[in-house]
Amino acid sequence: MEKVEIGSAEYIEEPSTNVKFQTSLTLPECSSPLSFLELLTKAFIFMVCNNSGYREKVFAIIGVKVYAAGLYLNQSISNKLNAWKGRSATEIQGDSSLFDSIFQIPQEKSLQIVLVRDVDGKTFWDALDEAISPRIKAPSPVDVSALSTFRSIFQGRSLRKGTFIFLTWMEPSKMLVCISSDGLPSSVDATIKSMNVTMVLFDVFFGNSPVSPSLKASVANGLATVLK
């Protein structure tokens, strides 16, 4: 990863896609700037770019880079992970309790997804829904309503190359969705209020059966470095 400066902002550039992630940013309704932790840069970048396995099925795209993603955390979260100090990456990856704790801490964490090709909004939602819905065994009316709200912001929407999608967990039962095709978002597109939906979406990326095992493994390596 290469650090670059553009104007007054500092970025980390992912070399395979040339996607640039700000090292610190402020999102709508967040109480303070969120940090793309420098030591975790490698850990928090991944791409969907192979032609086999679950990710191919999810995106119905074979052998094409679809997006890059970076995880941002409220800086105070790392101060609450002292119980995992000294753990190896293998231990962290095999023990979901650390990721569960990050989710449960009622402070902001945001997954930034940057599209590196055009994707139809319905296709993107279908990919998410295919990962989310099977994990909610008996959806409540609250869950159904939250999924309907989530779905509605993608339906009929064209997601162009370079579009930013932010999934920001404000607290365990509340997640904001922001979509912008012109830099950082200035407003919230949807507020999802369902513990099941928000928890399952975090689990999709960082649970025991993540859609990208290599992402979780890389995050575990980065966290092991930070928590030495």
N, C-alpha and C positions, 0 to 999 in steps of 0.2 A: 504494500500500500504506500502511496505517495501523498504527502501533505502538501497542499497548495493554498495560496492566498489569492482571493479575488476581491478587490476593493478592501473593505475592512473585515470581511468574513474569512474564516479559515475552513478548509475542506480536506476531507480524506478522499482520494480518488481510487476507485476499484478498477484495476488495470484491464480486466477482460472486457468490461462494458464501457469503461470511461465514465461511469456514473460517479458524480461527486456528492458526498455527504457532508453537510456542515458539522463541525465538531461540537457546536452548541446552537440550539435554536429555541425559539419561543413559539408555542402553538396556542390557538384559541382556547381560552378558559383555563390554561395551566397556570399554577400559582407562581412558578419560577421557570427559568430556562432549563431545558433538558440537555443532558450531555451525552455525546457519542464518545464514550470513554476511550482515550487514546490507546491504552494497553489492550483494549478489547476490539480494536479495529478489525483485525483478522477474524475474530470470533463472530462479529455481527454482520458480516457480509456473506451472502450466498446467492447463487443463481440457479434457476431451473434450466438446465441445458443438456440433459442427456436424453437418450431415446429408449429408456427402459424403466420399469418400475412404476410406482404409484404416481409420481409427478407427471409422467407422460400421460397417464390415464386421466388425471385431474384436469390438465389443461388441454387435452386433445390436440396437442401440438408436439410433433416428433422432431427431436434434434434441433430445436430452435431456442435461443435464449429468450426468455419471457420477461423476467424482471430481476432486479437486484433489491436487496432489502437490508436495512440497518435498524438496530434496536437502540433506542434512547432511553435513559433512565434519569429520574430526579436524583441529583447527586446524593441526597441524604439516604437513599436506599442502601447503598454499599456500606454505610455505617451500621446497618442493622443486620449484617450478615456475618458477624464475628463468630458465630457458632460453627461456621464452615472453614475457618482459617486453618491452613495446613492440609486441607484435603487435596488429593490428587485429582486430575481431570477424569480419570477412570472412575474414581469414587463418586465424584459429582455427577457424572453422566448416568451412573447406575442408580443413583439415589435421587428420586424426583422431589424430595422434600425441599431442596434449595429452590428449585423453580416454583414449587408451591408457595414457598415463603415470599419470593419476589412478587408473585401474583397477589398474595393476601395483604401485603403492605399497602396501606391506603394512600399511596403517593403515585404520581404519574409515571407511567412507562409507555413508550410509543413505538410501534413498529412502522417504519417508513418503507413503503413499497414503491419502487420506481420502475415503471414499465420501460422496457428497452425495445418494444415493438408495439404496433397497434393491436389492441384486443377489444372485441365487442364487449360491452358491459354485461350483457346476459351471459356470455361465455365465462367472464370472470366470476360472476355471481354463482353460476352453476358449479364452478370449480370449488368455491368456498362452501357452498351448500352440500356438495357431495362429501366434503370432509367433516362438516359440522353436524348435519342432521342425524347420521347414524350414531353419533355419540350422545345424543339426547334421547334416551329410551322412551320416556313418557312425557312429551312436552306439555307444559301447563298452558292455560290461556295467555299468561304473561309471556311465555317463551314464544308462542305462535305470533303474538303481536310484535314482539321484538324482531323476529325473523322476517316478518312482513315489512317492517320499517327498514330493516337492513337491505332486503331485496329491492325495495322501491327506488333506492338511490342509484342502483346500477341498471335497472331496466330501461331500455331505450337510450342508453347513454353510450357514446363512442369514447373509448379510452385510448387516447393517442399516445404514441411513443413520447416519453418524457413526463407523462402524467404522474403526479405524486398522490399516493393513497396513504393516509395516516390512520392507524388503528390505535387509539390512545385510551388505555385503561386508567381512569381517574381514581377508581376504587374498585373493589371486587365486583360490585353489582352494576357498575356504570362505565360505559365505553363510548367515546366520541369517534365518529367517522368523518374525516375531512378529505375531500378530493379537490385537487387543483391541477390545472394544465398550464399554469402560469406562475411558477415559483411557489413559495410557501403559502398555505391557505390563510385566509383572513377571517373565515367563518366556519361554523360547524354544519355539515350536511345532514347529520343524523345523530341522535342520542339513543343509545341502546341501553335499556334498563331491564336486565334479566340476568340474574346470577348464573343460571345455566348456560345461556348463550355466551356471555363474556368469558366465563371459565373454560367452556369448551373451545372457544376460539384460541385462547392462550394455550390450551392443551394441544391443539392442532399443530402448533409450532414447537412447543417445549415440553410436551407430555411424554408418556412412556412409548407412544407410537407416533412420533412426529412425521409430518409429511416430508420433511427434509432431515433425515438422521444426521447428515453431515453438518447441518447448521447447528443442531443441538450439541454435537460433539465439539465443534469449534467454539461454541459459547462456553462449554465446560472447560476447555483448555484455557480460554481467556480468563474465566472466573478463578481457575486454579492459580493463575499467575498473579491476579490482583489480590487474592486472599492468602498469599503465602505468609 
